[in-house]
Amino acid sequence: MSGQDSEALAQQVRGPVLVPGDEEYEAETAGFQSGLRIRPAVAVGALDAEDVRAAVSFAASRSLPVRVHSTGHGRPAEAQGGMLISTRRMNEVRVDPERRTVWTGAGTRWEQVIEAAAPYGLAPLNGSAPHSGVIGYALGGGIGLLARTYGYTADHVRAIDLVTPDGTLRHVTAAQDADLFWALRGGRDGLGVVTGLETDLVPVPRLYGGALFYDAAAVSGELLTVYRDWTEGLTEELTSSLGFIVLPDIPQVPEPLRGRHVAQLRVAFTGDAAAGERLVAPMRAVGPPLIDTLREMPYTESPSIHSDPTDAHAYTGTNLMLDGLEVDAVRQFVEQAGHEAPVMCVVQLQHLGGALSRAPGDGVGNAVGHREARYSLSVLSGGEELDAPAAAAYHHKLGEPLEHRKVGRFLNFLFGESDADELRDAYEPETRRRLTEIRERYDPDGRFRTPITSLP
C-alpha cells in the first residue's frame, strides 16, 4: 500500500492505521497464536463499528483482501498483504439481567463477561480459556464448560452486528437476514466483520467442579474404560473431559506431577456438591488421585478447572468427533502421545451429547454440524521451537486407527495450518454447500476468503 493510500485511510478512521515498519505494527498484528504471523499491507485498529465500516469500504475501493482478529487465539487467516482489521479495542460489555443476555463488542474476552454477569447470578457459555475472544469462539460453535447442559454457544447467539463486504452495517437476527444469521452461527468465516453480538446468559452462579489428576501410566486403560461406562448414563447437568499431557520436571509444576504423563479428569456440574460427589464416585474408584481439586466454587473461579496457559505461544492441533468411545484405539492414541512422542502432545477427550445433540429451537437453526457425535478427541502440540509440519504429520498418524469412528471435526479445535480435508470435515456436505452459496452472495469478490471458505 502506498503512503498516500494509508494517509487517506487514516483520515477516515479514528483508530490507528499502521504499515510495516511502524513502531506499533508488530504488536497490532500479533495474536495469542504466535506460530503463524500475519503480515498485512496495512493494519487498522478499529475503535468502533464506524471504524470497521470505513475500513471495509476503503478495502473495497482498493480491491484489498480483508482479514480480522481480536485476541488471535484461533488459526490466523492469511494476510500476506491486504488489510487486517484488529477489533481488540472494541471490548464493551452490557449485561441485561432481566432478559439474561449480554451484548459484547468484537474485542471482548470471556473473562470480562464472566465478571460482568456474576453480580446478577448469571454466567456466559464460555470455554476453558477465559482470556479467549467471545466472537470467534461463539461463531465457531463453542463447546464450553456447561456444554452438555446448555448446548453449543452458537445456539445461544441472539443477534449479530456485522459489516458485510460491501461496507454495510447490518443488525442480523433470526427475523432479519435469516440466511446470514444461520451461516454466521457456526460458519464463522467469510461474511464480513462482526462488530458485536448479543448472546444468552444462564442462571449458574456456582458449580461443583475441578479436576482429579492421575498418573496416566498407572490408570490409562482402566480410566478410559470407566470413563466410557460412566459417561454413557450421565446426567446432562455434568460436562466432563479427560486431558493427558507429559509435564516437565521443573519447579513450576506441582511436585506430585513433575515428569509424569498425567491424566486429568475435569468436571463442571451445575447441581449441588453432595450430588456432584455421588456422581464422581465411579471415577474416584479408579484409584487415589495425585491431586484432587474438586469442590464447590463460584462460577467466577471456573477457569481453574482447566487452568489453560495464558501466555502467547505457537501451537498446532486437530480434532476428531467420534460416534463412540473405542477404548483400545483411544488408549493407543493416548500412549503414543506420551513420553515416547517425537513432539509434546496435549490430548483432550471430551464427552458430548446432551444439549449439544439438539438443534436450537428458534426455527432458523445454524451451521453447527455433527450433533450426533458422542465424544471429541483433540490433540495439540505447542512451544516456540515447534516444528508445526512434523507435529501435524504425527497428529494424523495418531488419528488413523480412529478414522472409522469419525463423524467429522470441530472447527474451533482445528489449529495451525489445517489441510483441506480437515477443514472439509468441519461440516456436512449440505451445510458446506449452503454456506458457500451464502458467502458468494455476500462476498462475490472473495475479499474475505479464507481456506475454509474456499472449499468446494
MIBA-770541 format. One record per residue (C-alpha): x, y, z; residue in one letter; chain; residue number from 1. Coordinates in steps of 0.05 Angstrom, whole numbers, plus 32768, in hexadecimal, padded with zeros to 4 digits. Each point is the difference from the previous one (the first is absolute). Layout:
<recs>
<rec <X, Y, Z>, a, A, NUM> ...
</recs>
This chain:
<recs>
<rec <8000, 8000, 8000>, m, A, 1> <rec <801A, 8045, 7FEE>, s, A, 2> <rec <800C, 8035, 8035>, g, A, 3> <rec <7FCB, 802A, 7FDF>, q, A, 4> <rec <7FCD, 7FC8, 8007>, d, A, 5> <rec <8010, 7FF4, 804A>, s, A, 6> <rec <7FFA, 804B, 800E>, e, A, 7> <rec <7FBC, 8001, 7FDD>, a, A, 8> <rec <7FE9, 7FC5, 802A>, l, A, 9> <rec <8019, 8021, 8040>, a, A, 10> <rec <7FD3, 803C, 7FF1>, q, A, 11> <rec <7FC3, 7FD2, 7FFE>, q, A, 12> <rec <8009, 7FDA, 8042>, v, A, 13> <rec <800C, 8015, 8047>, r, A, 14> <rec <802C, 7FC5, 8014>, g, A, 15> <rec <8049, 7FF6, 7FEC>, p, A, 16> <rec <8013, 7FEF, 7FB9>, v, A, 17> <rec <8042, 7FDB, 7FFD>, l, A, 18> <rec <802D, 7FE6, 7FC8>, v, A, 19> <rec <803F, 7FD5, 8003>, p, A, 20> <rec <8038, 8026, 8022>, g, A, 21> <rec <7FD3, 8028, 802E>, d, A, 22> <rec <8011, 7FFA, 8049>, e, A, 23> <rec <7FBE, 7FE0, 8016>, e, A, 24> <rec <7FF6, 7FD4, 7FC2>, y, A, 25> <rec <801C, 7FC0, 801F>, e, A, 26> <rec <7FD6, 8005, 803E>, a, A, 27> <rec <7FC1, 8010, 7FD8>, e, A, 28> <rec <8007, 7FC4, 7FD3>, t, A, 29> <rec <8015, 7FCE, 8036>, a, A, 30> <rec <7FD0, 7FD0, 8021>, g, A, 31> <rec <7FFF, 7FCB, 8036>, f, A, 32> <rec <8012, 7FCD, 7FCA>, q, A, 33> <rec <8048, 8016, 7FF3>, s, A, 34> <rec <8012, 7FC7, 7FD1>, g, A, 35> <rec <7FDD, 801E, 7FC3>, l, A, 36> <rec <8011, 804A, 7FF8>, r, A, 37> <rec <7FD9, 8029, 7FCF>, i, A, 38> <rec <801E, 8039, 7FD7>, r, A, 39> <rec <7FCA, 802D, 7FE5>, p, A, 40> <rec <8010, 803C, 7FD5>, a, A, 41> <rec <7FD8, 8029, 8031>, v, A, 42> <rec <7FE3, 7FF4, 8045>, a, A, 43> <rec <7FC5, 8028, 801A>, v, A, 44> <rec <7FF4, 8002, 804C>, g, A, 45> <rec <7FB5, 800B, 7FFF>, a, A, 46> <rec <7FE1, 8027, 803A>, l, A, 47> <rec <7FB7, 7FF5, 7FED>, d, A, 48> <rec <7FD0, 7FE6, 7FCB>, a, A, 49> <rec <8008, 803F, 7FD7>, e, A, 50> <rec <804B, 7FF5, 7FFC>, d, A, 51> <rec <7FF3, 7FB9, 7FE8>, v, A, 52> <rec <7FCE, 8018, 7FCC>, r, A, 53> <rec <8030, 8035, 7FE6>, a, A, 54> <rec <803A, 7FCF, 7FFD>, a, A, 55> <rec <7FD7, 7FCB, 7FDA>, v, A, 56> <rec <7FE6, 8035, 7FCF>, s, A, 57> <rec <8047, 8018, 7FF5>, f, A, 58> <rec <8018, 7FB9, 7FF3>, a, A, 59> <rec <7FC7, 7FF6, 7FCE>, a, A, 60> <rec <8014, 803F, 7FDB>, s, A, 61> <rec <8048, 7FE7, 7FFA>, r, A, 62> <rec <7FED, 7FB6, 7FF4>, s, A, 63> <rec <8027, 7FEC, 803E>, l, A, 64> <rec <7FF4, 7FBD, 8023>, p, A, 65> <rec <7FEB, 8008, 8048>, v, A, 66> <rec <800F, 7FD6, 803E>, r, A, 67> <rec <7FEB, 800D, 8048>, v, A, 68> <rec <8014, 7FEB, 8046>, h, A, 69> <rec <7FF9, 8016, 8048>, s, A, 70> <rec <8026, 7FD3, 8031>, t, A, 71> <rec <801D, 7FD4, 7FC9>, g, A, 72> <rec <7FF4, 7FBD, 8023>, h, A, 73> <rec <7FE9, 7FDC, 7FC2>, g, A, 74> <rec <8021, 7FF0, 7FBF>, r, A, 75> <rec <8016, 8043, 7FE2>, p, A, 76> <rec <7FE4, 8009, 7FBB>, a, A, 77> <rec <8036, 800F, 7FCD>, e, A, 78> <rec <800B, 804A, 7FF8>, a, A, 79> <rec <8041, 8006, 7FD9>, q, A, 80> <rec <7FED, 8043, 7FE3>, g, A, 81> <rec <7FBA, 801B, 8003>, g, A, 82> <rec <7FDF, 801E, 803E>, m, A, 83> <rec <7FFC, 7FE6, 8047>, l, A, 84> <rec <7FC9, 801D, 802C>, i, A, 85> <rec <8011, 7FF9, 8049>, s, A, 86> <rec <7FC2, 8004, 802D>, t, A, 87> <rec <8022, 7FF7, 8044>, r, A, 88> <rec <7FEF, 8047, 8016>, r, A, 89> <rec <7FB6, 7FF4, 7FF6>, m, A, 90> <rec <7FF5, 7FDE, 8043>, n, A, 91> <rec <7FC1, 801D, 801C>, e, A, 92> <rec <7FD3, 7FD1, 802A>, v, A, 93> <rec <7FB7, 800E, 8010>, r, A, 94> <rec <7FD9, 7FD0, 802B>, v, A, 95> <rec <7FB3, 7FFE, 7FFF>, d, A, 96> <rec <7FEF, 7FD8, 803F>, p, A, 97> <rec <7FB5, 8000, 7FF3>, e, A, 98> <rec <8007, 7FE1, 7FBA>, r, A, 99> <rec <803D, 7FD8, 8016>, r, A, 100> <rec <8029, 8018, 7FC6>, t, A, 101> <rec <8042, 8023, 7FF4>, v, A, 102> <rec <8016, 802C, 7FC7>, w, A, 103> <rec <804B, 7FFD, 7FF3>, t, A, 104> <rec <802D, 8028, 7FD2>, g, A, 105> <rec <802A, 7FDC, 7FCE>, a, A, 106> <rec <803F, 8002, 802A>, g, A, 107> <rec <7FE2, 7FE7, 8041>, t, A, 108> <rec <801F, 7FC6, 8026>, r, A, 109> <rec <7FD6, 7FCD, 8025>, w, A, 110> <rec <8021, 8013, 8043>, e, A, 111> <rec <7FE0, 8045, 7FFA>, q, A, 112> <rec <7FBB, 7FE1, 7FF6>, v, A, 113> <rec <8009, 7FD0, 803A>, i, A, 114> <rec <800F, 803A, 802F>, e, A, 115> <rec <7FC8, 802C, 7FE4>, a, A, 116> <rec <7FCB, 7FCA, 8006>, a, A, 117> <rec <8012, 7FE6, 8045>, a, A, 118> <rec <7FDE, 8036, 802A>, p, A, 119> <rec <7FBE, 7FEB, 7FE1>, y, A, 120> <rec <800A, 7FB5, 800E>, g, A, 121> <rec <800B, 7FF4, 7FB6>, l, A, 122> <rec <8037, 7FE1, 7FD6>, a, A, 123> <rec <8013, 7FFE, 7FB6>, p, A, 124> <rec <800A, 7FC0, 7FD8>, l, A, 125> <rec <804C, 8009, 7FFB>, n, A, 126> <rec <8035, 7FCD, 7FF4>, g, A, 127> <rec <803B, 7FEA, 802B>, s, A, 128> <rec <802C, 803C, 7FEE>, a, A, 129> <rec <7FDE, 8040, 801A>, p, A, 130> <rec <8035, 802B, 7FDF>, h, A, 131> <rec <7FE8, 7FEC, 7FBB>, s, A, 132> <rec <7FD2, 802C, 7FD7>, g, A, 133> <rec <7FB5, 7FFB, 8000>, v, A, 134> <rec <7FF2, 8009, 7FB6>, i, A, 135> <rec <802C, 7FCA, 7FDE>, g, A, 136> <rec <7FF0, 7FCE, 8037>, y, A, 137> <rec <7FB4, 800A, 7FFE>, a, A, 138> <rec <7FFA, 8003, 7FB5>, l, A, 139> <rec <802D, 7FC3, 7FF7>, g, A, 140> <rec <7FD0, 7FD8, 802A>, g, A, 141> <rec <801A, 8001, 8047>, g, A, 142> <rec <8004, 7FC1, 802A>, i, A, 143> <rec <8003, 801E, 8045>, g, A, 144> <rec <8004, 7FED, 8049>, l, A, 145> <rec <7FB4, 7FF7, 8003>, l, A, 146> <rec <7FF8, 7FE3, 7FBA>, a, A, 147> <rec <7FD8, 7FC2, 8010>, r, A, 148> <rec <7FCF, 8029, 8029>, t, A, 149> <rec <7FF5, 803A, 7FD0>, y, A, 150> <rec <801D, 7FEB, 7FBD>, g, A, 151> <rec <802E, 8025, 7FD0>, y, A, 152> <rec <800D, 8049, 800F>, t, A, 153> <rec <7FEB, 800F, 7FB8>, a, A, 154> <rec <7FBB, 7FE6, 8010>, d, A, 155> <rec <7FF8, 8039, 8032>, h, A, 156> <rec <8015, 803A, 7FD3>, v, A, 157> <rec <7FC3, 802E, 7FF8>, r, A, 158> <rec <8019, 8039, 7FD4>, a, A, 159> <rec <803F, 8013, 7FDB>, i, A, 160> <rec <8018, 8044, 7FE9>, d, A, 161> <rec <8027, 7FF6, 7FC0>, l, A, 162> <rec <8021, 802A, 7FCA>, v, A, 163> <rec <7FF7, 7FD8, 7FC0>, t, A, 164> <rec <8035, 8003, 7FC9>, p, A, 165> <rec <7FDA, 8039, 7FDC>, d, A, 166> <rec <800B, 802D, 803D>, g, A, 167> <rec <7FB8, 7FFA, 801A>, t, A, 168> <rec <7FF5, 7FFC, 804B>, l, A, 169> <rec <7FC9, 7FCD, 800E>, r, A, 170> <rec <7FDC, 7FEA, 803E>, h, A, 171> <rec <7FF7, 7FB6, 7FF2>, v, A, 172> <rec <7FCA, 7FD6, 8025>, t, A, 173> <rec <7FD5, 7FC4, 7FF3>, a, A, 174> <rec <7FC8, 802F, 7FEA>, a, A, 175> <rec <802E, 802B, 7FD4>, q, A, 176> <rec <8032, 7FE1, 7FCF>, d, A, 177> <rec <7FEF, 7FB9, 8015>, a, A, 178> <rec <8031, 7FE0, 7FCF>, d, A, 179> <rec <8039, 802C, 8019>, l, A, 180> <rec <7FEC, 7FF2, 8049>, f, A, 181> <rec <8001, 7FB5, 7FF1>, w, A, 182> <rec <8044, 8004, 7FDE>, a, A, 183> <rec <8023, 802B, 8034>, l, A, 184> <rec <7FED, 7FD3, 8039>, r, A, 185> <rec <8030, 7FC6, 7FF4>, g, A, 186> <rec <801A, 8017, 7FBC>, g, A, 187> <rec <8029, 8038, 801E>, r, A, 188> <rec <802D, 8015, 7FC6>, d, A, 189> <rec <7FF9, 8025, 7FBE>, g, A, 190> <rec <7FC3, 802B, 800B>, l, A, 191> <rec <801D, 8042, 8018>, g, A, 192> <rec <8017, 801E, 8042>, v, A, 193> <rec <7FD7, 7FF5, 803F>, v, A, 194> <rec <7FFF, 803E, 802B>, t, A, 195> <rec <7FD7, 7FE4, 8039>, g, A, 196> <rec <7FCE, 7FCB, 8013>, l, A, 197> <rec <7FCA, 7FF0, 8033>, e, A, 198> <rec <7FFF, 7FBD, 8021>, t, A, 199> <rec <7FDC, 7FDD, 8038>, d, A, 200> <rec <8017, 7FFC, 8048>, l, A, 201> <rec <7FED, 7FC5, 802C>, v, A, 202> <rec <7FEC, 7FFE, 804A>, p, A, 203> <rec <803E, 7FDE, 801B>, v, A, 204> <rec <801F, 8028, 8039>, p, A, 205> <rec <8027, 7FC5, 801A>, r, A, 206> <rec <8012, 7FB9, 7FED>, l, A, 207> <rec <8022, 7FC1, 8019>, y, A, 208> <rec <8040, 7FF8, 7FD8>, g, A, 209> <rec <804A, 7FF7, 7FFD>, g, A, 210> <rec <802E, 7FC7, 7FEC>, a, A, 211> <rec <801C, 7FBE, 8016>, l, A, 212> <rec <8049, 7FF3, 7FEA>, f, A, 213> <rec <801A, 7FBA, 7FF6>, y, A, 214> <rec <8040, 7FDF, 7FE8>, d, A, 215> <rec <7FEB, 7FEE, 7FB9>, a, A, 216> <rec <802F, 7FC4, 7FFC>, a, A, 217> <rec <7FE0, 7FE2, 803E>, a, A, 218> <rec <7FB6, 800B, 7FED>, v, A, 219> <rec <7FF8, 800F, 7FB6>, s, A, 220> <rec <7FE0, 7FBE, 7FEC>, g, A, 221> <rec <7FD1, 7FFC, 803B>, e, A, 222> <rec <7FF3, 804B, 8000>, l, A, 223> <rec <7FE8, 7FFF, 7FB8>, l, A, 224> <rec <7FD4, 7FC3, 800B>, t, A, 225> <rec <7FE0, 801E, 803E>, v, A, 226> <rec <7FF8, 8043, 7FDE>, y, A, 227> <rec <7FDC, 7FE1, 7FC5>, r, A, 228> <rec <7FD0, 7FD9, 802D>, d, A, 229> <rec <7FF7, 803C, 802E>, w, A, 230> <rec <7FEF, 8031, 7FC9>, t, A, 231> <rec <7FCD, 7FD2, 7FDE>, e, A, 232> <rec <7FCC, 800E, 8035>, g, A, 233> <rec <8016, 8044, 8019>, l, A, 234> <rec <7FCF, 8038, 800F>, t, A, 235> <rec <8002, 803D, 7FD2>, e, A, 236> <rec <8010, 802B, 803C>, e, A, 237> <rec <8047, 7FE6, 7FFF>, l, A, 238> <rec <8033, 8011, 7FCA>, t, A, 239> <rec <8044, 7FDE, 8003>, s, A, 240> <rec <803F, 7FF1, 7FDA>, s, A, 241> <rec <8041, 7FD9, 8008>, l, A, 242> <rec <8042, 8022, 7FF2>, g, A, 243> <rec <8044, 7FDF, 7FF7>, f, A, 244> <rec <8044, 8023, 8000>, i, A, 245> <rec <8048, 7FF2, 8011>, v, A, 246> <rec <8015, 8035, 8031>, l, A, 247> <rec <8048, 8017, 8007>, p, A, 248> <rec <8029, 7FF3, 803F>, d, A, 249> <rec <8007, 8049, 8014>, i, A, 250> <rec <7FF0, 8027, 803F>, p, A, 251> <rec <7FC5, 8024, 7FE0>, q, A, 252> <rec <7FDA, 7FBE, 7FFC>, v, A, 253> <rec <7FE1, 7FE5, 8041>, p, A, 254> <rec <802F, 7FCC, 801D>, e, A, 255> <rec <7FD0, 7FC4, 7FF9>, p, A, 256> <rec <7FF9, 800D, 7FB5>, l, A, 257> <rec <8048, 800E, 7FEC>, r, A, 258> <rec <801B, 7FD6, 7FC8>, g, A, 259> <rec <7FC2, 7FD6, 7FFC>, r, A, 260> <rec <7FD0, 7FF0, 7FC8>, h, A, 261> <rec <7FC3, 801C, 8023>, v, A, 262> <rec <7FB7, 7FEF, 7FF6>, a, A, 263> <rec <7FCE, 8035, 8016>, q, A, 264> <rec <7FB5, 7FF8, 8009>, l, A, 265> <rec <7FDF, 8045, 7FFB>, r, A, 266> <rec <7FB9, 8009, 801B>, v, A, 267> <rec <7FCC, 8037, 7FFE>, a, A, 268> <rec <7FBD, 7FEE, 8022>, f, A, 269> <rec <7FC8, 8031, 8009>, t, A, 270> <rec <7FDF, 7FD9, 8039>, g, A, 271> <rec <8013, 8002, 8049>, d, A, 272> <rec <8042, 7FE8, 801C>, a, A, 273> <rec <7FE3, 7FC2, 8023>, a, A, 274> <rec <7FE1, 7FE8, 7FBE>, a, A, 275> <rec <8040, 8010, 7FDC>, g, A, 276> <rec <8028, 7FD5, 8031>, e, A, 277> <rec <7FD0, 7FC5, 7FF4>, r, A, 278> <rec <8005, 8008, 7FB5>, l, A, 279> <rec <804C, 8003, 7FFF>, v, A, 280> <rec <8007, 7FC3, 802F>, a, A, 281> <rec <800B, 7FCD, 7FC7>, p, A, 282> <rec <8039, 8029, 7FE5>, m, A, 283> <rec <8020, 8007, 8045>, r, A, 284> <rec <7FFE, 7FB4, 8006>, a, A, 285> <rec <8034, 7FFB, 7FC8>, v, A, 286> <rec <8035, 800F, 8035>, g, A, 287> <rec <801A, 8035, 802E>, p, A, 288> <rec <800E, 8040, 7FDA>, p, A, 289> <rec <8042, 8024, 8001>, l, A, 290> <rec <7FDA, 8042, 800A>, i, A, 291> <rec <7FB6, 800C, 800D>, d, A, 292> <rec <7FE3, 8046, 7FF4>, t, A, 293> <rec <7FB6, 7FEE, 7FFD>, l, A, 294> <rec <7FD7, 8030, 8029>, r, A, 295> <rec <7FC4, 802E, 8000>, e, A, 296> <rec <8015, 8043, 7FE2>, m, A, 297> <rec <7FE2, 8041, 7FE7>, p, A, 298> <rec <7FFC, 8001, 7FB4>, y, A, 299> <rec <8035, 8037, 8000>, t, A, 300> <rec <8033, 7FCB, 8015>, e, A, 301> <rec <7FED, 7FCF, 7FC8>, s, A, 302> <rec <803F, 8010, 7FD7>, p, A, 303> <rec <8026, 7FD9, 8035>, s, A, 304> <rec <7FE0, 7FBF, 7FE8>, i, A, 305> <rec <802E, 7FFE, 7FC3>, h, A, 306> <rec <8034, 8035, 8012>, s, A, 307> <rec <8010, 800C, 7FB7>, d, A, 308> <rec <8041, 8025, 7FF1>, p, A, 309> <rec <7FF9, 804B, 7FF9>, t, A, 310> <rec <8041, 8012, 7FDD>, d, A, 311> <rec <8003, 8006, 7FB5>, a, A, 312> <rec <8022, 7FC5, 7FDE>, h, A, 313> <rec <8004, 7FD8, 7FC0>, a, A, 314> <rec <7FD3, 7FC3, 7FF8>, y, A, 315> <rec <7FDF, 7FD3, 7FCE>, t, A, 316> <rec <7FCA, 7FCC, 800A>, g, A, 317> <rec <7FC7, 7FD8, 7FE4>, t, A, 318> <rec <7FC1, 7FDD, 8017>, n, A, 319> <rec <7FD3, 7FC4, 7FF3>, l, A, 320> <rec <7FB6, 7FFE, 8011>, m, A, 321> <rec <7FEF, 7FB8, 800F>, l, A, 322> <rec <7FC0, 7FD7, 8000>, d, A, 323> <rec <8018, 7FD8, 803C>, g, A, 324> <rec <803B, 7FF2, 802D>, l, A, 325> <rec <802A, 7FC5, 7FE8>, e, A, 326> <rec <802B, 7FF7, 803E>, v, A, 327> <rec <803A, 7FD9, 7FE1>, d, A, 328> <rec <8009, 8031, 7FC7>, a, A, 329> <rec <7FFC, 803D, 802D>, v, A, 330> <rec <8031, 7FDF, 8031>, r, A, 331> <rec <8031, 7FF6, 7FC7>, q, A, 332> <rec <7FF6, 8049, 7FEC>, f, A, 333> <rec <800E, 8018, 8047>, v, A, 334> <rec <803D, 7FD4, 800B>, e, A, 335> <rec <8020, 8014, 7FBE>, q, A, 336> <rec <7FF5, 8049, 8013>, a, A, 337> <rec <8026, 7FF4, 8041>, g, A, 338> <rec <804A, 7FFB, 8013>, h, A, 339> <rec <8016, 7FE1, 7FBF>, e, A, 340> <rec <7FDE, 8032, 7FD2>, a, A, 341> <rec <8030, 8027, 7FD3>, p, A, 342> <rec <7FDB, 8041, 8011>, v, A, 343> <rec <7FDD, 8018, 803F>, m, A, 344> <rec <7FB7, 7FED, 7FFC>, c, A, 345> <rec <7FC4, 8017, 8028>, v, A, 346> <rec <7FC5, 7FD1, 7FF7>, v, A, 347> <rec <7FB8, 800F, 8013>, q, A, 348> <rec <7FC6, 7FCF, 7FFE>, l, A, 349> <rec <7FBE, 8025, 800B>, q, A, 350> <rec <7FBC, 7FE3, 800E>, h, A, 351> <rec <7FCB, 801D, 7FD1>, l, A, 352> <rec <7FB6, 7FF0, 7FF9>, g, A, 353> <rec <7FCA, 801E, 802D>, g, A, 354> <rec <7FEB, 8045, 7FE8>, a, A, 355> <rec <8038, 7FFF, 7FCC>, l, A, 356> <rec <7FD8, 7FCC, 7FD9>, s, A, 357> <rec <7FC3, 802D, 7FF9>, r, A, 358> <rec <7FF9, 8039, 7FCD>, a, A, 359> <rec <7FEC, 8044, 801A>, p, A, 360> <rec <7FB5, 8009, 8004>, g, A, 361> <rec <7FFC, 8044, 7FDD>, d, A, 362> <rec <7FE5, 7FE7, 7FBE>, g, A, 363> <rec <803F, 8015, 7FDA>, v, A, 364> <rec <8035, 7FD0, 801A>, g, A, 365> <rec <8049, 800B, 7FF1>, n, A, 366> <rec <803D, 7FE4, 7FDC>, a, A, 367> <rec <801B, 7FD8, 803B>, v, A, 368> <rec <8006, 7FB9, 7FEA>, g, A, 369> <rec <800D, 7FB9, 8017>, h, A, 370> <rec <7FCF, 8004, 8039>, r, A, 371> <rec <7FFD, 7FB4, 8002>, e, A, 372> <rec <8049, 7FFD, 8019>, a, A, 373> <rec <8006, 7FE3, 8045>, r, A, 374> <rec <8049, 8012, 800E>, y, A, 375> <rec <8034, 8030, 7FE7>, s, A, 376> <rec <8049, 7FEB, 7FFF>, l, A, 377> <rec <8033, 8038, 7FF6>, s, A, 378> <rec <804C, 8004, 7FFF>, v, A, 379> <rec <802A, 803F, 8003>, l, A, 380> <rec <804B, 800C, 7FFE>, s, A, 381> <rec <8021, 8042, 8013>, g, A, 382> <rec <803E, 8025, 8013>, g, A, 383> <rec <802C, 8034, 7FDF>, e, A, 384> <rec <802D, 7FCA, 7FE3>, e, A, 385> <rec <7FC4, 7FDD, 7FE1>, l, A, 386> <rec <800A, 7FDE, 7FBD>, d, A, 387> <rec <7FB8, 8008, 7FEA>, a, A, 388> <rec <8001, 7FD4, 7FC1>, p, A, 389> <rec <8021, 7FC7, 8027>, a, A, 390> <rec <7FCE, 8007, 8038>, a, A, 391> <rec <7FC5, 8001, 7FD0>, a, A, 392> <rec <801A, 7FC1, 7FDE>, a, A, 393> <rec <8005, 7FDD, 8043>, y, A, 394> <rec <7FBA, 8016, 8013>, h, A, 395> <rec <7FE5, 7FE0, 7FC0>, h, A, 396> <rec <8025, 7FC0, 800F>, k, A, 397> <rec <7FE2, 7FFE, 8046>, l, A, 398> <rec <7FBA, 8008, 7FE4>, g, A, 399> <rec <8003, 7FCC, 7FC9>, e, A, 400> <rec <7FE6, 7FC5, 802B>, p, A, 401> <rec <7FC3, 8029, 8012>, l, A, 402> <rec <7FEC, 8017, 7FBA>, e, A, 403> <rec <7FC8, 7FCC, 7FFD>, h, A, 404> <rec <7FDF, 8020, 803E>, r, A, 405> <rec <8007, 8047, 7FE6>, k, A, 406> <rec <7FC0, 8026, 7FEF>, v, A, 407> <rec <8025, 8041, 7FF2>, g, A, 408> <rec <802C, 8036, 8021>, r, A, 409> <rec <7FF1, 803D, 802A>, f, A, 410> <rec <8013, 8043, 7FE2>, l, A, 411> <rec <8018, 8021, 8040>, n, A, 412> <rec <8030, 7FC6, 800E>, f, A, 413> <rec <8025, 8005, 7FBE>, l, A, 414> <rec <803F, 8027, 800E>, f, A, 415> <rec <803C, 8010, 7FD5>, g, A, 416> <rec <8001, 7FF4, 7FB5>, e, A, 417> <rec <7FC8, 7FCD, 7FFA>, s, A, 418> <rec <7FFD, 7FDD, 7FBD>, d, A, 419> <rec <7FC3, 8001, 7FD2>, a, A, 420> <rec <7FE6, 7FBC, 8016>, d, A, 421> <rec <8000, 8015, 8049>, e, A, 422> <rec <7FDB, 8041, 7FF1>, l, A, 423> <rec <7FCF, 7FDC, 7FD3>, r, A, 424> <rec <7FF0, 7FD0, 803A>, d, A, 425> <rec <7FE7, 803B, 802A>, a, A, 426> <rec <7FBC, 7FFE, 7FDC>, y, A, 427> <rec <7FD0, 7FD0, 7FE1>, e, A, 428> <rec <7FFF, 8006, 7FB3>, p, A, 429> <rec <7FBC, 8023, 7FFE>, e, A, 430> <rec <8015, 8032, 8036>, t, A, 431> <rec <8040, 800E, 7FDA>, r, A, 432> <rec <7FD9, 800B, 7FBF>, r, A, 433> <rec <7FD0, 8030, 8021>, r, A, 434> <rec <8039, 8026, 8022>, l, A, 435> <rec <8023, 8007, 7FBD>, t, A, 436> <rec <7FC2, 801C, 7FDF>, e, A, 437> <rec <7FF4, 8033, 8037>, i, A, 438> <rec <8049, 8016, 8001>, r, A, 439> <rec <8000, 8009, 7FB5>, e, A, 440> <rec <7FC1, 802A, 8006>, r, A, 441> <rec <801D, 8030, 8033>, y, A, 442> <rec <8049, 7FFE, 7FEA>, d, A, 443> <rec <7FFF, 7FF5, 7FB4>, p, A, 444> <rec <8046, 801D, 7FF8>, d, A, 445> <rec <801E, 7FD2, 8036>, g, A, 446> <rec <8020, 8037, 8029>, r, A, 447> <rec <7FF2, 7FD9, 8040>, f, A, 448> <rec <8015, 7FBD, 7FE4>, r, A, 449> <rec <8025, 7FD0, 802F>, t, A, 450> <rec <8016, 7FB8, 7FF7>, p, A, 451> <rec <7FBE, 7FE5, 801B>, i, A, 452> <rec <7FD5, 802F, 7FD6>, t, A, 453> <rec <8026, 7FEB, 7FC2>, s, A, 454> <rec <7FED, 7FB7, 8004>, l, A, 455> <rec <7FD3, 7FE4, 7FC9>, p, A, 456> 
</recs>
